[in-house]
Amino acid sequence: MPAQKPTPPPNSASASDPHGFGGVSHGYAPDGPPSTPPPVPLEDIVRDLVDDAKQTVQAELALLEARGALASHGVKWASAWGFVAACSLLVALLAVAFGAILVLAPHVGPLLATLIVVAALIGLAGFAGWRAKRSAGDVKLALRSDLSPQGSDD
């Protein structure tokens, strides 16, 4: 079989580009070194920098606004559902207190049963208040800018 010469695709070679590289030099610059682009004026560079900074600030403000809206939405619904939960818990505690009085009344009398339930609820409220105060102290400590033990306890 005779060796066949590869045929170039039609219109791929021109008179000035006999190899069909389409003006790509592949390391050889037949027309000489490439011309360097003219220098960009300093005013254009500064204007572009100011425009980019302005767009960045606008994007950051839009992000902060969106995050604030999301936080506001979350706080609104969390507080609404928290209110429903607190009301439900209050009604449940009232039912427990009333039931405890009814159970204790035949054994110790209605007045002493009421005093026992009230004392138990006051003890529970005191314990819950003490725990809340400790938790608030943890939050206060976490939000301090200076975590060293010296200094005021703001």
MARNULO-31332 format. One line per field, with one value per residue (C-alpha): residue number from 1; residue in one letter; x, y, z. Coordinates in Angstrom, 1 decimal, padded with zeros to 4 digits, m for minus. Layout:
num = c(NUM | ...)
residu = c(A | ...)
east = c(X | ...)
north = c(Y | ...)
up = c(Z | ...)
# end
This chain:
num = c(1 | 2 | 3 | 4 | 5 | 6 | 7 | 8 | 9 | 10 | 11 | 12 | 13 | 14 | 15 | 16 | 17 | 18 | 19 | 20 | 21 | 22 | 23 | 24 | 25 | 26 | 27 | 28 | 29 | 30 | 31 | 32 | 33 | 34 | 35 | 36 | 37 | 38 | 39 | 40 | 41 | 42 | 43 | 44 | 45 | 46 | 47 | 48 | 49 | 50 | 51 | 52 | 53 | 54 | 55 | 56 | 57 | 58 | 59 | 60 | 61 | 62 | 63 | 64 | 65 | 66 | 67 | 68 | 69 | 70 | 71 | 72 | 73 | 74 | 75 | 76 | 77 | 78 | 79 | 80 | 81 | 82 | 83 | 84 | 85 | 86 | 87 | 88 | 89 | 90 | 91 | 92 | 93 | 94 | 95 | 96 | 97 | 98 | 99 | 100 | 101 | 102 | 103 | 104 | 105 | 106 | 107 | 108 | 109 | 110 | 111 | 112 | 113 | 114 | 115 | 116 | 117 | 118 | 119 | 120 | 121 | 122 | 123 | 124 | 125 | 126 | 127 | 128 | 129 | 130 | 131 | 132 | 133 | 134 | 135 | 136 | 137 | 138 | 139 | 140 | 141 | 142 | 143 | 144 | 145 | 146 | 147 | 148 | 149 | 150 | 151 | 152 | 153 | 154)
residu = c(M | P | A | Q | K | P | T | P | P | P | N | S | A | S | A | S | D | P | H | G | F | G | G | V | S | H | G | Y | A | P | D | G | P | P | S | T | P | P | P | V | P | L | E | D | I | V | R | D | L | V | D | D | A | K | Q | T | V | Q | A | E | L | A | L | L | E | A | R | G | A | L | A | S | H | G | V | K | W | A | S | A | W | G | F | V | A | A | C | S | L | L | V | A | L | L | A | V | A | F | G | A | I | L | V | L | A | P | H | V | G | P | L | L | A | T | L | I | V | V | A | A | L | I | G | L | A | G | F | A | G | W | R | A | K | R | S | A | G | D | V | K | L | A | L | R | S | D | L | S | P | Q | G | S | D | D)
east = c(000.0 | 001.4 | 001.7 | m001.0 | m000.4 | m002.9 | m005.2 | m005.9 | m009.5 | m010.8 | m010.0 | m007.6 | m004.4 | m003.9 | m001.1 | 000.4 | m000.2 | 001.0 | 000.9 | m002.7 | m001.9 | m004.5 | m002.1 | m001.0 | 002.8 | 003.5 | 006.7 | 007.7 | 006.7 | 006.9 | 005.7 | 008.2 | 007.7 | 004.2 | 003.4 | 002.9 | m000.4 | m000.4 | m000.1 | m003.4 | m003.7 | m003.6 | m007.0 | m008.6 | m007.1 | m008.2 | m011.7 | m012.0 | m010.7 | m013.3 | m016.1 | m015.1 | m014.9 | m018.3 | m019.9 | m018.3 | m019.7 | m023.1 | m023.0 | m021.9 | m024.7 | m027.3 | m025.9 | m026.2 | m029.8 | m030.7 | m029.2 | m031.0 | m034.3 | m033.7 | m032.8 | m035.9 | m038.1 | m036.5 | m036.9 | m040.5 | m041.5 | m039.3 | m040.9 | m044.4 | m043.9 | m042.2 | m045.2 | m047.5 | m045.2 | m045.1 | m048.8 | m049.3 | m046.8 | m048.6 | m051.9 | m050.3 | m048.8 | m052.1 | m053.7 | m051.0 | m051.4 | m055.1 | m054.8 | m052.3 | m054.6 | m057.5 | m055.3 | m053.9 | m057.2 | m058.7 | m055.5 | m054.4 | m057.4 | m057.9 | m056.0 | m052.9 | m053.0 | m053.1 | m050.2 | m048.1 | m048.7 | m047.9 | m044.7 | m043.7 | m044.4 | m042.5 | m039.5 | m039.7 | m039.8 | m036.8 | m034.8 | m035.7 | m034.8 | m031.4 | m030.7 | m031.8 | m029.4 | m026.5 | m027.3 | m027.5 | m024.1 | m022.7 | m024.1 | m022.8 | m019.3 | m019.4 | m020.3 | m017.5 | m014.7 | m012.1 | m012.3 | m009.6 | m010.8 | m009.4 | m011.4 | m015.0 | m017.8 | m019.9)
north = c(000.0 | 003.4 | 005.9 | 008.5 | 012.1 | 013.5 | 015.9 | 019.2 | 020.2 | 022.6 | 026.3 | 025.5 | 026.7 | 030.0 | 031.5 | 033.3 | 030.2 | 027.2 | 024.8 | 025.6 | 026.8 | 029.6 | 032.3 | 030.4 | 030.4 | 027.5 | 029.2 | 030.7 | 034.3 | 034.7 | 038.3 | 039.3 | 039.8 | 040.6 | 044.2 | 045.2 | 046.8 | 050.4 | 051.1 | 051.6 | 055.1 | 055.4 | 057.2 | 054.2 | 051.9 | 054.1 | 054.4 | 050.6 | 050.1 | 052.6 | 051.0 | 047.5 | 048.7 | 050.4 | 047.2 | 045.2 | 047.5 | 047.3 | 043.5 | 043.3 | 045.6 | 043.6 | 040.4 | 042.0 | 043.2 | 039.7 | 038.1 | 040.6 | 039.8 | 036.1 | 036.6 | 038.7 | 036.1 | 033.4 | 035.4 | 036.2 | 032.6 | 031.3 | 033.8 | 033.0 | 029.2 | 029.8 | 031.7 | 028.9 | 026.4 | 028.5 | 028.9 | 025.2 | 024.5 | 026.9 | 025.2 | 021.8 | 022.9 | 024.3 | 020.9 | 019.1 | 021.4 | 021.1 | 017.3 | 017.1 | 019.1 | 016.8 | 013.7 | 015.0 | 016.5 | 013.3 | 012.4 | 015.7 | 018.0 | 020.6 | 023.5 | 021.5 | 019.9 | 023.4 | 024.6 | 021.5 | 022.0 | 025.8 | 025.1 | 022.5 | 024.9 | 027.7 | 025.3 | 024.4 | 028.1 | 028.9 | 026.1 | 027.2 | 030.8 | 029.8 | 027.8 | 030.7 | 033.0 | 030.6 | 030.3 | 034.1 | 034.4 | 032.0 | 034.1 | 037.3 | 035.7 | 034.5 | 038.0 | 039.8 | 041.1 | 040.4 | 036.8 | 037.2 | 036.7 | 040.1 | 043.3 | 044.2 | 041.7 | 043.6)
up = c(000.0 | m000.9 | 001.9 | 001.6 | 002.3 | 004.8 | 003.1 | 005.0 | 005.5 | 002.9 | 003.4 | 006.3 | 004.5 | 003.0 | 000.9 | 004.0 | 006.3 | 004.3 | 007.3 | 008.4 | 011.9 | 011.6 | 012.9 | 016.0 | 016.1 | 018.5 | 019.7 | 016.4 | 015.7 | 011.9 | 012.1 | 014.8 | 018.6 | 019.7 | 020.2 | 023.9 | 024.7 | 025.7 | 029.4 | 031.2 | 032.6 | 036.4 | 036.4 | 034.8 | 037.4 | 040.3 | 038.8 | 038.4 | 042.0 | 043.4 | 041.3 | 042.6 | 046.2 | 045.8 | 044.4 | 047.2 | 049.9 | 048.3 | 048.1 | 051.8 | 052.9 | 050.9 | 052.6 | 056.1 | 055.3 | 054.1 | 057.2 | 059.4 | 057.7 | 058.2 | 061.9 | 062.4 | 060.8 | 063.0 | 066.2 | 065.4 | 065.0 | 067.8 | 070.2 | 069.0 | 069.4 | 072.7 | 073.9 | 072.9 | 074.7 | 077.9 | 078.0 | 077.5 | 080.3 | 082.6 | 082.0 | 082.5 | 085.8 | 087.0 | 086.2 | 088.1 | 091.0 | 091.1 | 090.8 | 093.6 | 095.9 | 095.0 | 095.7 | 099.0 | 100.3 | 101.6 | 103.5 | 105.0 | 104.5 | 101.8 | 103.5 | 104.2 | 100.7 | 099.2 | 101.4 | 100.4 | 096.7 | 096.9 | 098.8 | 096.2 | 093.4 | 095.2 | 095.6 | 091.9 | 090.9 | 093.2 | 091.6 | 088.1 | 088.9 | 090.3 | 087.2 | 085.0 | 086.9 | 086.4 | 082.7 | 082.3 | 084.0 | 081.4 | 078.6 | 080.2 | 080.5 | 076.9 | 075.6 | 077.5 | 075.3 | 077.9 | 079.3 | 081.9 | 085.4 | 086.6 | 086.1 | 086.7 | 086.4 | 083.9)
# end
